[in-house]
């Protein structure tokens, strides 16, 4: 059985929902993971923010406006009177729940419950539409089986056991629809897998059922070799290895949640990226196979902070690096890049919420410099650190000020730290020389 995930844009309009129906209605049984309709999660987050600021009346105005939007969509999508009425009743119950939330004390649990409603709405509505169209479809409630542990990692034993129970208890169908993104935590409270988490849901389920393939359907025809939002003439990549895809997702390729390939790579379950609006396009196949060496793609990660930590003594002084890393561990702050010299260590982080506290502790035994507004540009390809043309990279970028270089930590990745104002120019230069074969 295959697992197919459709993102917010794919279920964001009547036309796109119709496309989804055509794609999934091919006579084979499958599990379909849906995101919230495009724009819904952002609006729910805005409602949550109003409640957190004590602006209940403002939140209720937004709730009522979103409610009306869903009623308009239902009338356009579901013509069967009984189904139309049933879906509207369900949707009204959801929005009545949101109005109740507007008068409650704000908490993270309340926020998670509010944001979770987007996926519950989209799956209920699409399931009813498929039934109207004569397709045997059934709902699998994700909150009955999708669980994370205290480290926010999927509890695979729990997921496998409970998914199997839920699946067996569900009436036989051809299409089984479930919610992406949402889950319960180790305290049995509603939580989520963070933005883009529907991809992650799909591969977690794929691993749990040992799926034939996981397909991620979105609004672009596969992983591109550069960021199409900033660079012209990018092209989709037909094949990537799990390692290459993981590097690109972590370092900024927005088409995939950073953890997407993690659940399936051990069992070599392929992941295929496809375009809902152009289903005939090949897309990108991610598998354990490797192809030609050299740079395949470029990605960029923004909102990076660089920290230079200079010791009063040589770095070899016993315990210096241990003390540095313990501080970052204390504040649960991950490090992306790191380089060392004789007396200093430079590193980058993408989460600065505890930056002031980290710097204060570092300054008790070292000199600290902080640079904000940095970006990591990541070049990915199979064994690129060993490729004969890799040296050209540094000739290409002779006009770009590079703050740090990570080379050799992974054979499939070379990372450059630059000022964010230089990012687009850097991406375009790399694209022109590496993919358009401009002569140096």
Steps between C-alpha positions, in 0.01 A plus 500: 500500500618852422476808721420827321527839669336812358603843625290806573513635145387161365178526704483879489235540227212310343703444183795360694283272713354366174854436378575311820192283444620413149848412626393272785206332324702248300350176630769423759473522877704776657540719804462872434650757740357852473622836623268785592366705210753763395483807722301331777793427731625859472154629590474261794841614623380862476190409703722331758723809518198724562386274784850503651487881504156507661330623182202264513267721292759530225555123505125434472473730198768293325333174605166610352666615177680167458176315579326681216785415262455130573124515445561656157746222415259229618218638283730498198638152566214293642167508317338203675259663749546244778882501474503879472299531819713242679826672413365841597394360838850365555664824390269705723595285799868567427447876485282497813793326671732776377267768639511321838881506477491879461378532860746254656835569665771473240747211512712298260244219523222742400709630210566146374130416519410810300759440228402130470152587372623575147584138424182373667294732279670413171487122550134495603401715204703310239383164635137610458573625148655167399199311636273729301700413187446127557847428635523274803687721744544480878663714767789380717526750791869585540455593865416133567841372391753778423706558815830667585718431804655740751776581249238586233598193299237264354419214737515236230396204715190686617424623147530154343279334762231766509493560125441129448214505753339809346538363147341165588211672678423722198247395237671364190569769245711573194632834630595548865536867591690629802633829632857612453690722744295428815580247771483443874798540732622280784248670732210411266457866408447619142828605341649517150805419289573867423447683171526269201437207731249331270795371295638350819162345584494328160842340538433401863188316382694364204758350735232369737320305226809426289347686207588427141571871447430838661395780267516868597266701276546876498490795259842455340630220280760354735808623680673769294873550464472848653241716672238593234374785720828686453674349196385482139527191279512240775429140406350200681738224603381158386679291763652562843639271766359506853818672620482770234130568563555518876780756459290717268194486723697591811679788330197675361331314213140592589338217306583252778474500879859450630417162659300360208736226385612391848223243569527324161871500419583198720247286314583655161139604437515742204355850524371664183436876470221585256305803375122492558450752221717302254466134603656377178836660591762252625582699814784383725560147625686473831646156568811321623645510148781742418571644159773718353744691721516879516270780613132421438323773691538815708290609798517789744402530865428846641480653849840363596705645786880459499684494832879529534634380835862591574687336782752682715719194456549253216195291411690189599464615860323217674120533517454816292294346218312282747391812693390668175286208386350446844360855492325438168370168629364667815292738288401228250651696213628304201818595314499494118860581402824509695862590424800532729834680502779497756324725750141537374196300398232638269157343474151572379151456644154548348314543829590819686231504770759428770786688333543759776526230768742295290725800436495599869624155604762485224636840605589364844799325346546639144458797267186477287404668170152457350399558136130499415328499158705214362400226252639154436529408133522125463625314192393137485592205282637151523862505621549863396794552736693253282382632163768628263318827426419599859794742514317720246252592770753729665585669172132564436455667837809717502281811514285373788612549859486157664483500879547124554541182295400148601685254277556132567257450786275329246619368167169613346489858629705819486355788702588869479402763754436841344322824586131466416513809276733303268282187486303553180806615307695199628225255404477651152876495445523138608205410278652671197838336534414159634186427300519724195862402432633855469874495427720620784 
